[in-house]
Amino acid sequence: MGVRAAAAAALAVSVLVSAGCGSESLAAKEVTVDLSKLDTGNYPTKPQDPTTSDPATRARILEAVRLGNILPLASEIDPALSHNGSGTNVFTGPNSFDGYLNTDHFADDTPGFITGFATSGRPAEDVFVGYTLTNAVLIFDSDNSATSAANALARTGMVLEVPNTTSNPVQSSQHPTAQMIWAPAEQRLASWYPTGKFVIFTMVNQIENLVVENDLHVAPEPAPISVADKAIDVITDRLKNFQPTPLDKLAGLPLDPDRMLRLTLPRPAGDQTAAAFTGTLDQHGTLHIVGDTTVYKPLFEKTGMDLAGYGAGILVRTKDEASAQTFLDVTSTSRFKHRIEPPTGLPTAKCVKYHGPDDRAAPFTCYVTYGRYVATVWSQQQQDVYQRISAQYAILANNK
């Protein structure tokens, strides 16, 4: 990965779709779907209560989801950062930081680490416009573990892409206990701030200030400490509303408290589709996953969207059938999405093939509504996306 890509990177994995322009109406026709005619492959076709073969990891994921539901969006720290950066939001290891932080010693640096949630934002879809703000909160088993981890992670530091350059420690007068390092040649500031059982991680990527002259990287701007300070203040205030689950209670967190996952197409083993985790986010939590929050926030409010289940795709719940269709119309329309035929037997599905600038976007996506629900699935293969959307529709139809 080159320096510009590293400086612009928010997180590691591309997630969810961005709403785009267009006005095509996708109102469902009055048709009867014969479930027996659907090709669902090996995917399940009936609701099933979720189970797990790894209760410890699932408990950590559920705790991260709880955290995501209260953490601020980047746009709540700087309103200009309306476009969420792509990334791995729920994490139980160093995967969210690969590529721009040294993670080889993550386990050694973070004894007592339980789970975390990350979010990022930038001013535009183009990653080279403005700056990207990435925030993550890591939960630890004790205050001492959090403080020790913040110090250790700062010592391990960044991955530097520019040869023969270094990162330097800097200090915030507003948060003197924050461990901050600044890589001027890459215009990146990283900060680790311990507070109670939490470590607040912040990275500011000022890529628009990155100037290249005769292959030398010139950094005219000072470290953006004030941006990190603002992020720390807002996140710290939001964490007042979050009580970590005691370690001996983690295993008791319900797998499907809102009965949404039983209706969501389950993720096959090893599958990295959608947001790469299994769980349910509320309206606010889901805003971390979407593209342009200035589009999705009013859409969520207008349609009464209150929950999103993440499995082998995303299942969204709105307030009624008309709202579900409105939600589908907006989220499925983009100049980069070209309509293809729906799967056999499911004419109400909308399927598209992606032709656009995001090389991490899945080529095939299908959408369908059923009552108040909207389902979206992705795949690298057209037949697989057809089977996924058909199976997801069958699950909803078989919910008796």
Residue pairs with C-beta under 8 A, 6 or more apart in sequence:
1 9
1 99
1 161
2 161
3 161
3 162
3 186
3 210
3 217
4 128
4 207
4 210
6 99
6 100
6 159
6 161
6 186
7 161
7 186
7 187
7 188
7 205
7 206
7 207
7 210
8 127
8 128
8 132
8 205
8 207
9 99
9 100
9 127
9 132
9 205
10 85
10 86
10 87
10 120
10 121
10 122
10 127
10 132
10 134
10 205
11 85
11 86
11 87
11 88
11 89
11 96
11 118
11 120
11 134
12 87
12 88
12 95
12 96
12 98
12 99
13 86
13 87
13 88
13 272
13 275
13 276
13 360
14 86
14 358
14 360
14 361
15 86
15 87
15 88
15 89
15 274
15 275
15 276
15 289
16 274
16 275
16 289
16 290
16 291
16 314
17 290
17 291
17 331
17 332
17 334
17 365
17 376
18 83
18 125
18 290
18 291
18 292
18 295
18 334
19 290
19 291
19 292
19 295
19 296
19 299
19 330
19 331
19 333
19 334
20 333
20 334
20 335
20 336
20 337
21 333
21 334
21 335
22 333
22 334
22 335
23 333
24 329
24 333
25 329
26 325
26 328
26 329
26 332
26 350
26 367
27 325
27 329
28 325
28 348
28 369
29 347
29 348
31 347
31 348
33 345
33 346
33 347
33 348
33 393
33 397
34 345
35 45
35 394
35 397
35 398
37 344
37 345
38 45
38 343
38 344
38 345
38 346
38 390
38 391
38 393
38 394
39 343
39 344
39 345
39 386
39 387
39 390
40 387
40 390
40 391
40 394
41 384
41 387
41 391
43 265
43 312
43 387
43 388
43 390
43 391
43 392
44 265
44 266
44 391
44 395
45 391
45 394
45 395
45 398
46 394
46 395
46 398
47 262
47 263
47 395
47 398
47 399
48 262
48 266
49 255
49 256
49 262
50 255
50 256
50 261
50 262
50 266
50 278
51 255
52 58
52 255
55 251
56 250
56 251
57 92
58 255
58 278
59 250
59 251
59 253
60 92
60 114
60 115
60 250
61 90
61 92
61 115
61 277
61 278
61 279
62 253
62 254
62 255
62 279
63 114
63 115
63 139
63 244
63 245
63 250
63 253
64 89
64 90
64 91
64 92
64 115
64 116
64 117
64 277
64 279
65 90
65 117
65 277
65 279
65 280
65 281
65 285
66 242
66 245
66 253
67 115
67 116
67 117
67 137
67 139
67 242
68 89
68 90
68 117
68 119
68 281
68 285
68 288
69 281
69 282
69 284
69 285
70 238
70 239
70 241
70 242
70 284
71 117
71 119
71 135
71 137
71 235
71 238
71 288
72 119
72 135
72 234
72 235
72 238
73 81
73 84
73 119
73 121
73 287
73 288
73 293
74 81
74 84
74 85
74 119
74 120
74 121
74 122
74 133
74 134
74 135
75 81
75 82
75 121
75 293
76 234
77 133
77 135
77 230
77 231
77 234
78 121
78 133
78 227
78 230
80 123
80 130
81 121
81 122
81 123
81 130
81 132
81 133
82 121
82 123
82 292
82 293
82 294
83 121
83 122
83 123
83 124
83 125
83 291
83 292
83 293
84 119
84 120
84 121
84 287
84 288
84 289
84 290
84 291
84 292
84 293
85 120
85 121
85 122
85 127
85 132
85 134
86 360
87 96
87 118
87 119
87 120
87 134
88 95
88 96
88 118
88 276
89 96
89 117
89 118
89 119
89 275
89 277
89 288
89 289
90 115
90 116
90 117
90 275
90 276
90 277
90 279
91 115
91 116
91 117
91 118
91 136
92 115
92 116
93 106
94 101
94 103
94 106
96 116
96 118
96 136
97 103
97 106
97 136
99 159
100 158
100 159
100 188
100 203
101 153
101 156
101 157
101 158
101 159
101 190
102 156
102 157
102 158
102 159
105 152
105 156
106 153
106 156
108 152
109 149
109 152
109 153
109 155
109 156
110 138
110 140
110 145
110 149
110 152
110 153
111 145
111 148
111 149
112 140
112 141
112 142
112 145
112 146
112 149
113 138
113 139
113 140
113 145
113 149
114 139
114 140
114 141
114 244
114 247
114 250
115 138
115 139
116 136
116 137
116 138
116 139
117 136
117 137
117 288
118 134
118 135
118 136
118 137
118 201
119 134
119 135
119 136
119 288
120 132
120 133
120 134
120 135
121 132
121 133
121 293
122 129
122 130
122 131
122 132
122 133
123 129
123 130
123 131
124 130
125 291
125 292
127 207
128 207
128 208
129 208
130 207
130 208
131 204
131 205
131 206
131 207
131 208
131 209
131 224
131 227
132 203
132 204
132 205
132 207
133 202
133 203
133 204
133 205
133 227
133 231
134 201
134 202
134 203
134 205
135 200
135 201
135 202
135 231
135 235
136 200
136 201
137 198
137 199
137 200
137 201
137 235
137 239
138 146
138 149
138 198
138 199
138 201
139 197
139 198
139 244
140 146
140 149
140 197
140 198
140 199
141 197
141 247
142 197
143 194
143 196
143 197
145 197
146 194
146 195
146 196
146 197
146 198
146 199
147 194
149 192
149 194
149 199
150 178
150 179
150 192
150 193
150 194
150 199
151 179
151 192
153 179
153 192
153 199
153 201
154 169
154 179
154 180
154 181
154 190
154 192
157 167
157 181
157 190
158 167
158 181
158 183
158 186
158 188
158 190
160 166
160 167
160 183
160 185
160 186
161 186
162 185
162 186
162 217
165 183
165 184
165 185
165 186
165 217
166 183
167 181
167 182
167 183
167 188
167 190
168 181
168 182
168 183
168 184
169 179
169 180
169 181
169 182
170 180
170 181
170 182
170 189
170 223
170 225
171 178
171 180
172 178
172 180
172 191
172 225
172 228
172 229
174 229
174 232
174 233
175 193
175 228
175 229
175 232
177 193
177 194
178 191
178 192
178 193
178 228
178 232
179 191
179 192
179 193
180 189
180 190
180 191
180 192
180 223
180 225
180 228
181 189
181 190
181 191
182 188
182 189
182 223
183 189
183 190
184 219
184 223
185 217
185 219
186 210
186 217
186 219
187 205
187 206
187 207
187 209
187 210
187 219
187 221
188 203
188 204
188 205
188 206
189 202
189 203
189 204
189 206
189 223
189 224
189 225
189 227
189 228
190 201
190 202
190 203
191 200
191 201
191 202
191 203
191 228
191 231
191 232
192 199
192 200
192 201
193 199
193 200
193 201
193 202
193 232
193 236
194 200
195 236
195 239
196 239
197 244
198 239
200 231
200 232
200 235
200 236
202 227
202 228
202 231
202 232
204 224
204 227
204 228
206 221
206 224
209 219
209 220
209 221
210 217
210 219
211 217
211 218
211 219
211 220
212 218
245 253
255 261
256 262
256 280
257 280
258 280
258 307
260 280
260 307
260 308
260 309
260 315
260 317
261 278
261 279
261 280
261 309
261 311
263 309
263 315
263 373
263 395
263 396
263 399
264 309
264 310
264 311
264 312
264 313
264 314
264 315
264 392
264 395
265 311
265 312
265 313
265 315
265 375
265 377
265 388
265 391
265 392
265 395
266 278
266 311
266 312
267 273
267 274
267 278
267 311
267 312
268 312
271 312
273 312
273 313
273 362
273 377
273 378
273 379
274 310
274 311
274 312
274 313
274 314
274 377
274 378
275 289
275 310
275 314
277 310
278 310
278 311
279 309
279 310
280 307
280 308
280 309
280 310
281 288
281 289
281 307
281 308
281 310
282 306
282 307
283 300
283 305
283 306
283 307
285 308
286 296
286 300
286 305
286 308
286 316
287 293
287 296
287 297
287 300
289 308
290 296
295 330
299 305
299 326
299 327
299 330
299 331
302 323
302 326
303 318
303 319
303 323
303 324
303 326
303 327
304 318
304 319
304 320
304 323
305 316
305 317
305 318
305 319
305 323
305 327
306 317
306 318
306 319
307 316
307 317
308 314
308 315
308 316
308 317
309 315
312 377
312 388
312 392
313 375
313 376
313 377
313 378
313 388
313 389
313 392
314 375
314 376
314 377
315 373
315 374
315 375
315 392
316 324
316 327
316 373
316 374
316 375
316 376
317 372
317 373
318 324
318 326
318 327
318 372
318 373
318 374
319 372
320 372
321 369
321 371
321 372
323 372
324 369
324 370
324 371
324 372
324 373
324 374
325 369
327 369
327 374
328 350
328 367
328 368
328 369
328 374
331 367
331 374
331 376
332 350
332 352
332 365
332 367
332 376
334 356
335 356
336 354
336 355
336 356
336 357
336 358
337 352
337 353
337 354
337 356
337 365
338 352
338 353
338 354
338 355
339 350
339 351
339 352
340 351
340 352
340 353
340 364
340 382
341 351
342 348
342 349
342 350
342 351
342 366
342 386
343 349
343 351
343 366
343 386
343 387
343 389
343 390
344 386
345 390
346 368
346 389
346 390
346 393
348 368
348 369
349 366
349 367
349 368
349 389
349 390
349 393
350 366
350 367
350 368
351 364
351 365
351 366
351 367
351 385
351 386
351 389
352 364
352 365
352 366
353 363
353 364
353 382
354 361
354 362
354 363
354 364
354 365
362 378
362 379
362 380
362 385
363 380
364 378
364 379
364 380
364 381
364 382
364 384
364 385
365 376
365 377
365 378
365 385
366 376
366 377
366 385
366 386
366 388
366 389
367 374
367 375
367 376
367 389
368 374
368 375
368 389
368 392
368 393
369 375
370 393
370 396
370 397
371 396
373 396
375 389
375 392
375 393
375 396
377 385
377 388
377 389
377 392
378 385
379 385
379 388
